[in-house]
Amino acid sequence: MLLKISKYYLLAAFSLLLLVSCNKEISDGNFTTYAGNDMNDTTWSYSSTPGLALQRISDSTSIYKYNDTLLGSNGKTIVFSDHFSLILPPNAFVNSAGAPVSGTINIRVILLDEKSEFIRSIKASLNNGNLLESDLAFCIIATAYGQELSIAPGSNYIIRVGNKDNIVKQGMTVYKGDESIVYTTQLLVDPLFNWNENTTQDYQQSIFKQPGNSGSKEIERYEITTNKLRWISLARPLNNIGLQGKFNIILPPNFTNKNTIAFITTDDYNSVIQLKPELASRSFTANNIPLQKKIHIVTISLIGTQFYYSEQSIKALNNTPVLSLKPQKRSLIGIIADLKKL
């Protein structure tokens, strides 16, 4: 009888221990079961179409820095700031059917001049897998009556854009954002996005100079004459960065390619590398990581309505092929503030 009672209490104690271990917080690295909660989903998606959570991350973090309107029939010179302006001629826009748009046109601009803004827009500094050093990048979207517009055949407009140092950097050339998703008034997550170097006459690049303040040097701007809208970057190949190699990060099971993005930034260069999902290992990986440079690894996740964030700085990866990170609950405001420190 005593033996049966001992077995009973031993079984109860073991069950209690198991129950406690199964309810550890997600930051402990163990899968937590929550009744009716999105955290229960640990499956990875085999679809190339981004999940709703990733789109919500983009919608929540992307920022349209500038917004203005013009009459299509009149054209307009729009000076958004000291560092960004557009010169739009009359009758420059057509709708999806090719018809001229003469009424009110809305112009929105996303300007990426910090590493944090590349991450927030889910854009890497890559050209067919090769690293780029970006001075800045931007997306120009024109819409009217709920439709996205394009530039009329035979028309061009001028972009004048500059960095915070007011200097045109040597070797920077135009890269066009190659999108795999059709035009839309919403900035969609595009897993196949690539920066392609301009090899056509679609972008005429020059330097625009204007006098600085009294006694100061001239202010320089990149000037681009083009008939293309959407994504444009001013960048150059990132050479002489030393050894590069493959690197993986592993997250707790709740964090999957359906709800998480992962990036690496370098201290010495304005470069941002996205770690893509690797289904076989259930991890995030890239093949072109600088192994001998100081880097920062960041992840952003959205599970239900709760954001999670992880960040780790490493002086040099060298022979570190994989690293485990444990995201913590963060507010969106807190995540954006941390990203700006990169």
N, C-alpha and C positions, 0 to 999 in steps of 0.2 A: 504493500500500500504506500509506504514511504517512498519507494522507488518510483511509483506512478506519479505521486505528487511532485517529486523532484523533476521528473521529465516534463510535467505540465508547466512548471515555472520556468524551466530552461527554454522550452519552446516559446513561451510568452515573452521572455526577455529577448530572445533572438528576433521575434517578430517586431517587437518595439524598436530594436536597434535597426532593423531593415527599414521600418517606416521612417525613422528619423533620417537615415542616410538617403532615402529617396526624396526627401523634402529639403535638401540643401539648396541654397541660392545658386543661381546659374553661374555666378562669378566663381564658384568653387570648381567649375569645369565639369560638373556632372549634369546629366539630363534631368530636368525637373518636370514632373507631371503636374499640370494644372487643369482641373476639370473645365472643359469648354474653352480653353485658352489656345491662342495661336502658337504658344510655345511648345505645344505637344508635337508640332510638325517638325520632324527631323529629316524628311525626305528631300533629296536634291532633284532639281528639274533637269530633264534631258532636252527640253525645248530651247531653241535659240531666242525665243521671244521673252523679253524681260518680264518678270513677275510684277504684280501690282505694287508690292512693297518697294521695289527698286524705283518704279515710276514716281511713287509718293516721296521717296527720298529726293529725287531730282526736283520735283515740284516744290518741295519744302526748302531746298537749299539754293537752287539757282536764283540768280538775281538779275533782273532787267535794270541796268543802271540808268538807261536813258529812254525817254519816251517823248515824242513830239508828233505833230500832224502837219500836213500840207495839202494844198489843192493840186491834184495831179496835173491839171491844165496849166498851172502857173509855175510849178517848180519852186524850189526854195533852197537857200543856204542855211543849214541848221548848225548852229554852234552849240553843241551839247555841253562842252566844257573847254577849258584851255587846252585839253589834250585830245579832244575828239570832235570832228566836225564833218559834215557831209555837204557836198554841192550837187544838188539834184536839178537837172534841167526840166523845162516844161515837157509834158506828155511823155514822161520816161517810163511809165508803168503800164502793164497789161495784166489782165486776169488769166485764169487757167485756160480760157477759150481763145486767148490771144487778142481780146478786145481791149482798146484803150480805156484807161480809168481816169476820168477827169475830175471826179469828186474828191471828197476828203479821204486822205490816206494816212494811216497810222504807221509810224516808224518806231520800232523797238530795237534796242541794242543791248546785247550782253557783252561786257568788256572784261576780259580775263588778263589782269596785269599782276596778279599774285598767284603763288602756288595754291593757296587755299581756294581760289576761285576756279582753277582747273578741276580740283577735286569736287567742289560743290556742283559743277556742271557735268561731272563724270566724263572728263576729257583727259587723255594722256598725251604726253609729248613724244609721240611715236610716228615714224614714217616706215610702214611695212616692217615693223619690229625693230627698226634702228632708232636709237635715242636722238632726240632733238633738244637743243637748248632754245627755249622760246623767249622772245622779248615780250610779246603780248599776243593775244588772239581775241577775236570778236565775232559775234554773230549779228547780222543785220536782217531784221524781218520786217517786211512791208505787208500790210493787210488792208482790205477794204471790204465792207459788207460781209464780214466773216470768212473771206477767202484770202489765202496767201497769194501775193503778187510776185511777178518777176519783171525784169527790165525789158522794155520793148526792143525788138530787133533793130539794130542800127544806132541805138542810144548807148551812151556811157554816162557814168557819174563819177565823182571824185571823193575819195576818202582821205582825210588828213588825220593822222593819229600819232601820238607820241608817248614815250615812257615818262616816268616821274623824274628822270634825270635830264630830260629835254635834249637828249643826244641820240642820233641814229647810230646804232651799233654796227660794227663792221661785219660783213658776211651774212646779214639777215636778208632772207629772200621770202617771197610769198609762197605759202603752202595753202592749198585749198582743202577744206574739210570735205572728205568723201563720205557721204551719208548713204546708208542702205535703206533708210526709211523715207517714205514719200513726204513731200512738203506738208506741213501742218502748222496750225496756229499755236500748238502746244509744243514745247521742247521735249521730244521723246528720247528716252534712253536708247542708245544705238550701240549694241555690243560689237558691231563690225566697223565702227567709225575709224577712219584713218586720215592722217594728214599727207596729202600727195603734193610733191613739189611742182610748182607751176612750170610747165614746159611749152605753154601755148602763148598766144598773144592776148589772152583773156584778161591779164593783169599787167598793166604798164606801171612799173615801180620807179619812183624818183625820190629826191629829197627836197622838201619845202623848208626854206629858211625865213625867219622873221627876226627883226631886231629884238634883243633882250632889253632888260631894264638898263638905265643909264650906267655905263661902265661895266656891264656884264656881257658875256659872249652871246652869240646868236642862238636862238632857239631853233632846234631842228625837229622836223616831223617827217614821218614816212608819208609819202603821197602815192596813192594807188588810184589809177584810172581803170575802171572795169565796167562790165555789163552784167556782173554776177552779184547776187546777194548771198545770204547765209554765212557759213563759217569761213573765216580767213585767219591765217596765223603768219606772223613774221618770226622766222626761226632759222636755225642753221644746224647742220649735223654736229652732234656732240662727239668729237674725237678726242683721243689722248686721255681717256678717262680711266685707263688701267684695265685690269682683268674684270671680266663680266662673267656671270654664271647664273645657274638656275637657283631659285630660292622659293620655298613654300612656307606658308603660315597655316597653322591648324587652330581652329576655334572650337568651342564646345558644340555639341551636336545640334543645339537649337539654332545655331547660326549657319545658314545655308546660302547657296547661290540665289535663292529666291528672295532673301531679305537683307543681304549684306554686300557692301562694296569695300574693296581693300586697295590701298595705294601706298607707294613709297615715294618720298621726295629726297633730293640730295641737297646738302648744305651749300656746296660750292657752285652749283649751277641751278638755273631756273628750269628744272626738269621735273616732270611728274610721271610716274610709271604705275599703270594699273595692274594689279595682280588678278588674273582671270581665274575662273573656277576650273578646277581639275577634278572631273567626276570620279575617276578611278581611285583617287586618294582622299576624296572629300576634303580638299584643301584649296587654297588660293595660291597661284604661282605665276612667275614670270621668268623668262630665260635670259634677260638682259640686265640683271641687277649689278651695279658696281660693287665689287667685293672689297675694295680698299678705300672707300669713301665713307664719310659719316652720312648716315641716312636716318630718316624717320619713317616708321611704319604706322599707318593709321587704318582703322576700320570704322565704318558707320553702318549700323543696322537699325531696322525698324521692324519690331514685332508687335502686332496689334497697333496700338497708338503710342507705344513706348520706344524712344530712341536709346540706342546703346553705342558706346564709343570705346575704342582702345587706341593707345598710342605708345610706341616705344622707340627710343633713340638708341642707335648702335654706332660706335665709332668706326667699326669695320667688320663686315661679315666674315671675310677670309674663308675659312672652311666650315662655316655654319650653314648647312643645307636646309634646315627646317627650324621653325620657331613656333612655340605655342603662345597664344594670346588669350586673355580672358576679358572680353568687353564688360563694361559696367554701365548701369543706367545713367543717362545724362539728359539734360534738357537740350532742345535744339539750339537755344541761345548759347548755352555753354559749349556745345560742339563747335559752333561757328567761331566763337571767341578763341578756342584752342587752335583751330585750323589757321587762323590769322597769324599765329605765332610761328608757324613753320618757316 
